[in-house]
Each structure stands twice: as structure tokens, then as C-alpha cells.
Amino acid sequence: MNTIEQDIAALLTRVQNMRPLVHNITNVVVTNFTANGLLALGASPVMAYAPEEVADMAKIAGAVVLNIGTLSTPQVEAMILAGKSANQHGVPVLLDPVGAGATQFRTESAQRILREVQVALIRGNGAEIANLVGEATDIKGVDAGESSAGTNADIALLAARKFNTVAAITGKEDVISDGARCLVISGGDALLTQVTGAGCLLTSVLGAFAAVEPDILLAGTAGLTYYGAAAARAAERTAAQGPGSFQIALLDELAKLYPHSIKGYAAIAEAGVKAAGGDE
């Protein structure tokens, strides 16, 4: 193992030993899958939405995950209450801006959360993150369309700097940036795009790693790498069967993760990033 692989291996062990509480305010489509995925990983999920309790729940969590997949005004208010409470108590907040750019309400809601809450990590597809930083990009429903806003590495770097956060963009390859460094993670499988909630679960998995590691770039890299390895291993087992079998196998592989699971299934590389003035 190289140094970064050793670092992320230690984080996987920490998640499995500490079983961090991840508070999810997520969408109705993915609640069950997200909870089961976190349990498989070794984390402890809670789904609490009521404005009367979200602040109290957030302050005792290891991480708070805000997901705007099925959005409403009361939910946005609850997210901001939870996010502010988390900020006050040193709990990392992660944002999944599902479908940002598809409607004005979604885009403005995600941008409001980013204004009013200090978000430690934002994860989305290239179109979602591009729209948040003001680079109009096609999006179909909540799925990414074609992007003309530069590479995903460019967009992640821009988002990290604009929102003072760590930005992760997932796709054929995943990229993650803190505004200075940018890492590229290979792994996963195209079957992930055929399972509703695969990306939403990933954001919550990143929350589990952020709950045990204050270096959010490292935590995010660990989550992306091990999730990608679990997906690649699940796809290898179920390629002839289809997405239903893959979904179950993904949960199984998350439960079977161990430090060397990434070997042959996922890899991490450094990407070139632009300097603050825009030059390479």
C-alpha cells in the first residue's frame, strides 16, 4: 500500500470500530437503501426530519447529510436548522444537491443552504455542481446531462474555492478537491447508474468517513475509494444478472469491506489543478 492507501485503510477500520451516527435528512426515494447501506458499512444511521428535533439530533451526530432529492420548503428550513446546529457543535455537514439546475427552486435551495450553513463537503454529478457555481449545464430531471463547463476536475476545484468546502464530483471517474489539491478515483461500475439512490447512499457513506476524520479531503477520498471498490466487486459478481442483484450485492460488499478491498478494484491518482489565478 502507498501512503494514501494506508491512510484511508486506517479510516475504514475507524468507521467499523466507532460506528458513527450519521444524521440524514434525505429524500423519500432512498431512505431505506441509505439506512441499509450505512448499516452494512458499519455506521449507525438516523433519519430525523421534524424541525422540532433536527437541531438536537444534529448536535449528537458524527455527521449530518442534507439531500434535496424530494424537496419542500419545510424540509429546507429543517435542513438549515440542522446544519446550523451541526456547525455550532463541530459536526461536519455534507450536502447532496440532487437535481440542482433542473428547477429554480432546487438551485436556489441548495445555494441558500451553502450561504447559511458551513458545508464541509458537497457531492454531486458534474451538472449539479456546475449549476451551483453558475456554469449553466444541461440536466434532465435529477440526472446529469451534457456538460460544457470544463472537466469535472475543473468544476470541483472551482466549487471548492467558491464555497470554501471540499467538492466531490462523481461519474465515470470520481474527482475530489479542497481547492488546492484534486484527486481522481477510479472504480465503481456503470450499474450504479441503474440503481436509484446509489449516489445518495454514497454521500451518506462519505458522511460516515467525515464523522471519524477531520481532514475532509482524506475522509472523502476514503469514502469514494471504498464505495467504488464495493461497487466494482458487486458488479463482478452480478454482471449477468442485472441491477436488482447488483443492488443487493452492493450492500453485501459494503459489509465485507476490509483495508485491502480496493486492490484491483479502485485506484487513487493526483490530478493537475489550476492555480488561483486560473493558470496551470
Residue, then its C-alpha position, 0 to 999 in steps of 0.5 A: m500500500n502507498t501512503i494514501e492507501q494506508d491512510i484511508a485503510a486506517l479510516l475504514t477500520r475507524v468507521q467499523n470500530m466507532r460506528p458513527l451516527v450519521h444524521n440524514i435528512t434525505n429524500v423519500v426515494v432512498t431512505n431505506f437503501t441509505a439506512n441499509g447501506l450505512l448499516a452494512l458499512g458499519a455506521s449507525p444511521v438516523m433519519a430525523y426530519a421534524p424541525e422540532e428535533v433536527a437541531d438536537m439530533a444534529k448536535i449528537a451526530g458524527a455527521v449530518v447529510l442534507n439531500i434535496g432529492t424530494l424537496s419542500t420548503p419545510q424540509v429546507e428550513a429543517m435542513i438549515l436548522a440542522g446544519k446550523s446546529a451541526n456547525q455550532h457543535g463541530v459536526p461536519v455537514l455534507l450536502d447532496p444537491v440532487g437535481a440542482g439546475a433542473t428547477q429554480f427552486r432546487t438551485e436556489s435551495a441548495q445555494r441558500i443552504l451553502r450561504e447559511v450553513q458551513v458545508a464541509l463537503i458537497r457531492g454531486n454529478g458534474a451538472e449539479i455542481a456546475n449549476l451551483v457555481g453558475e456554469a449553466t449545464d444541461i440536466k434532465g430531471v435529477d440526472a446529469g446531462e451534457s456538460s460544457a463547463g470544463t472537466n469535472a476536475d475543473i468544476a470541483l476545484l472551482a466549487a471548492r474555492k467558491f464555497n470554501t468546502v471540499a467538492a466531490i464530483t462523481g461519474k465515470e471517474d470520481v474527482i475530489s478537491d479542497g481547492a488546492r489539491c484534486l484527486v481522481i478515483s477510479g472504480g465503481d461500475a456503470l450499474l450504479t447508474q441503474v440503481t436509484g439512490a446509489g449516489c445518495l447512499l454514497t454521500s451518506v457513506l462519505g458522511a460516515f468517513a467525515a464523522v471519524e476524520p477531520d481532514i475532509l479531503l482524506a475522509g472523502t477520498a476514503g469514502l469514494t475509494y471504498y464505495g467504488a471498490a464495493a461497487a466494482r466487486a458487486a458488479e463482478r459478481t452480478a454482471a449477468q444478472g442485472p441491477g436488482s442483484f447488483q443492488i443487493a450485492l452492493l450492500d453485501e460488499l459494503a459489509k465485507l469491506y476490509p483495508h485491502s478491498i480496493k486492490g484491483y478494484a479502485a485506484i487513487a491518482e493526483a490530478g493537475v489543478k489550476a492555480a488561483g489565478g486560473d493558470e496551470 
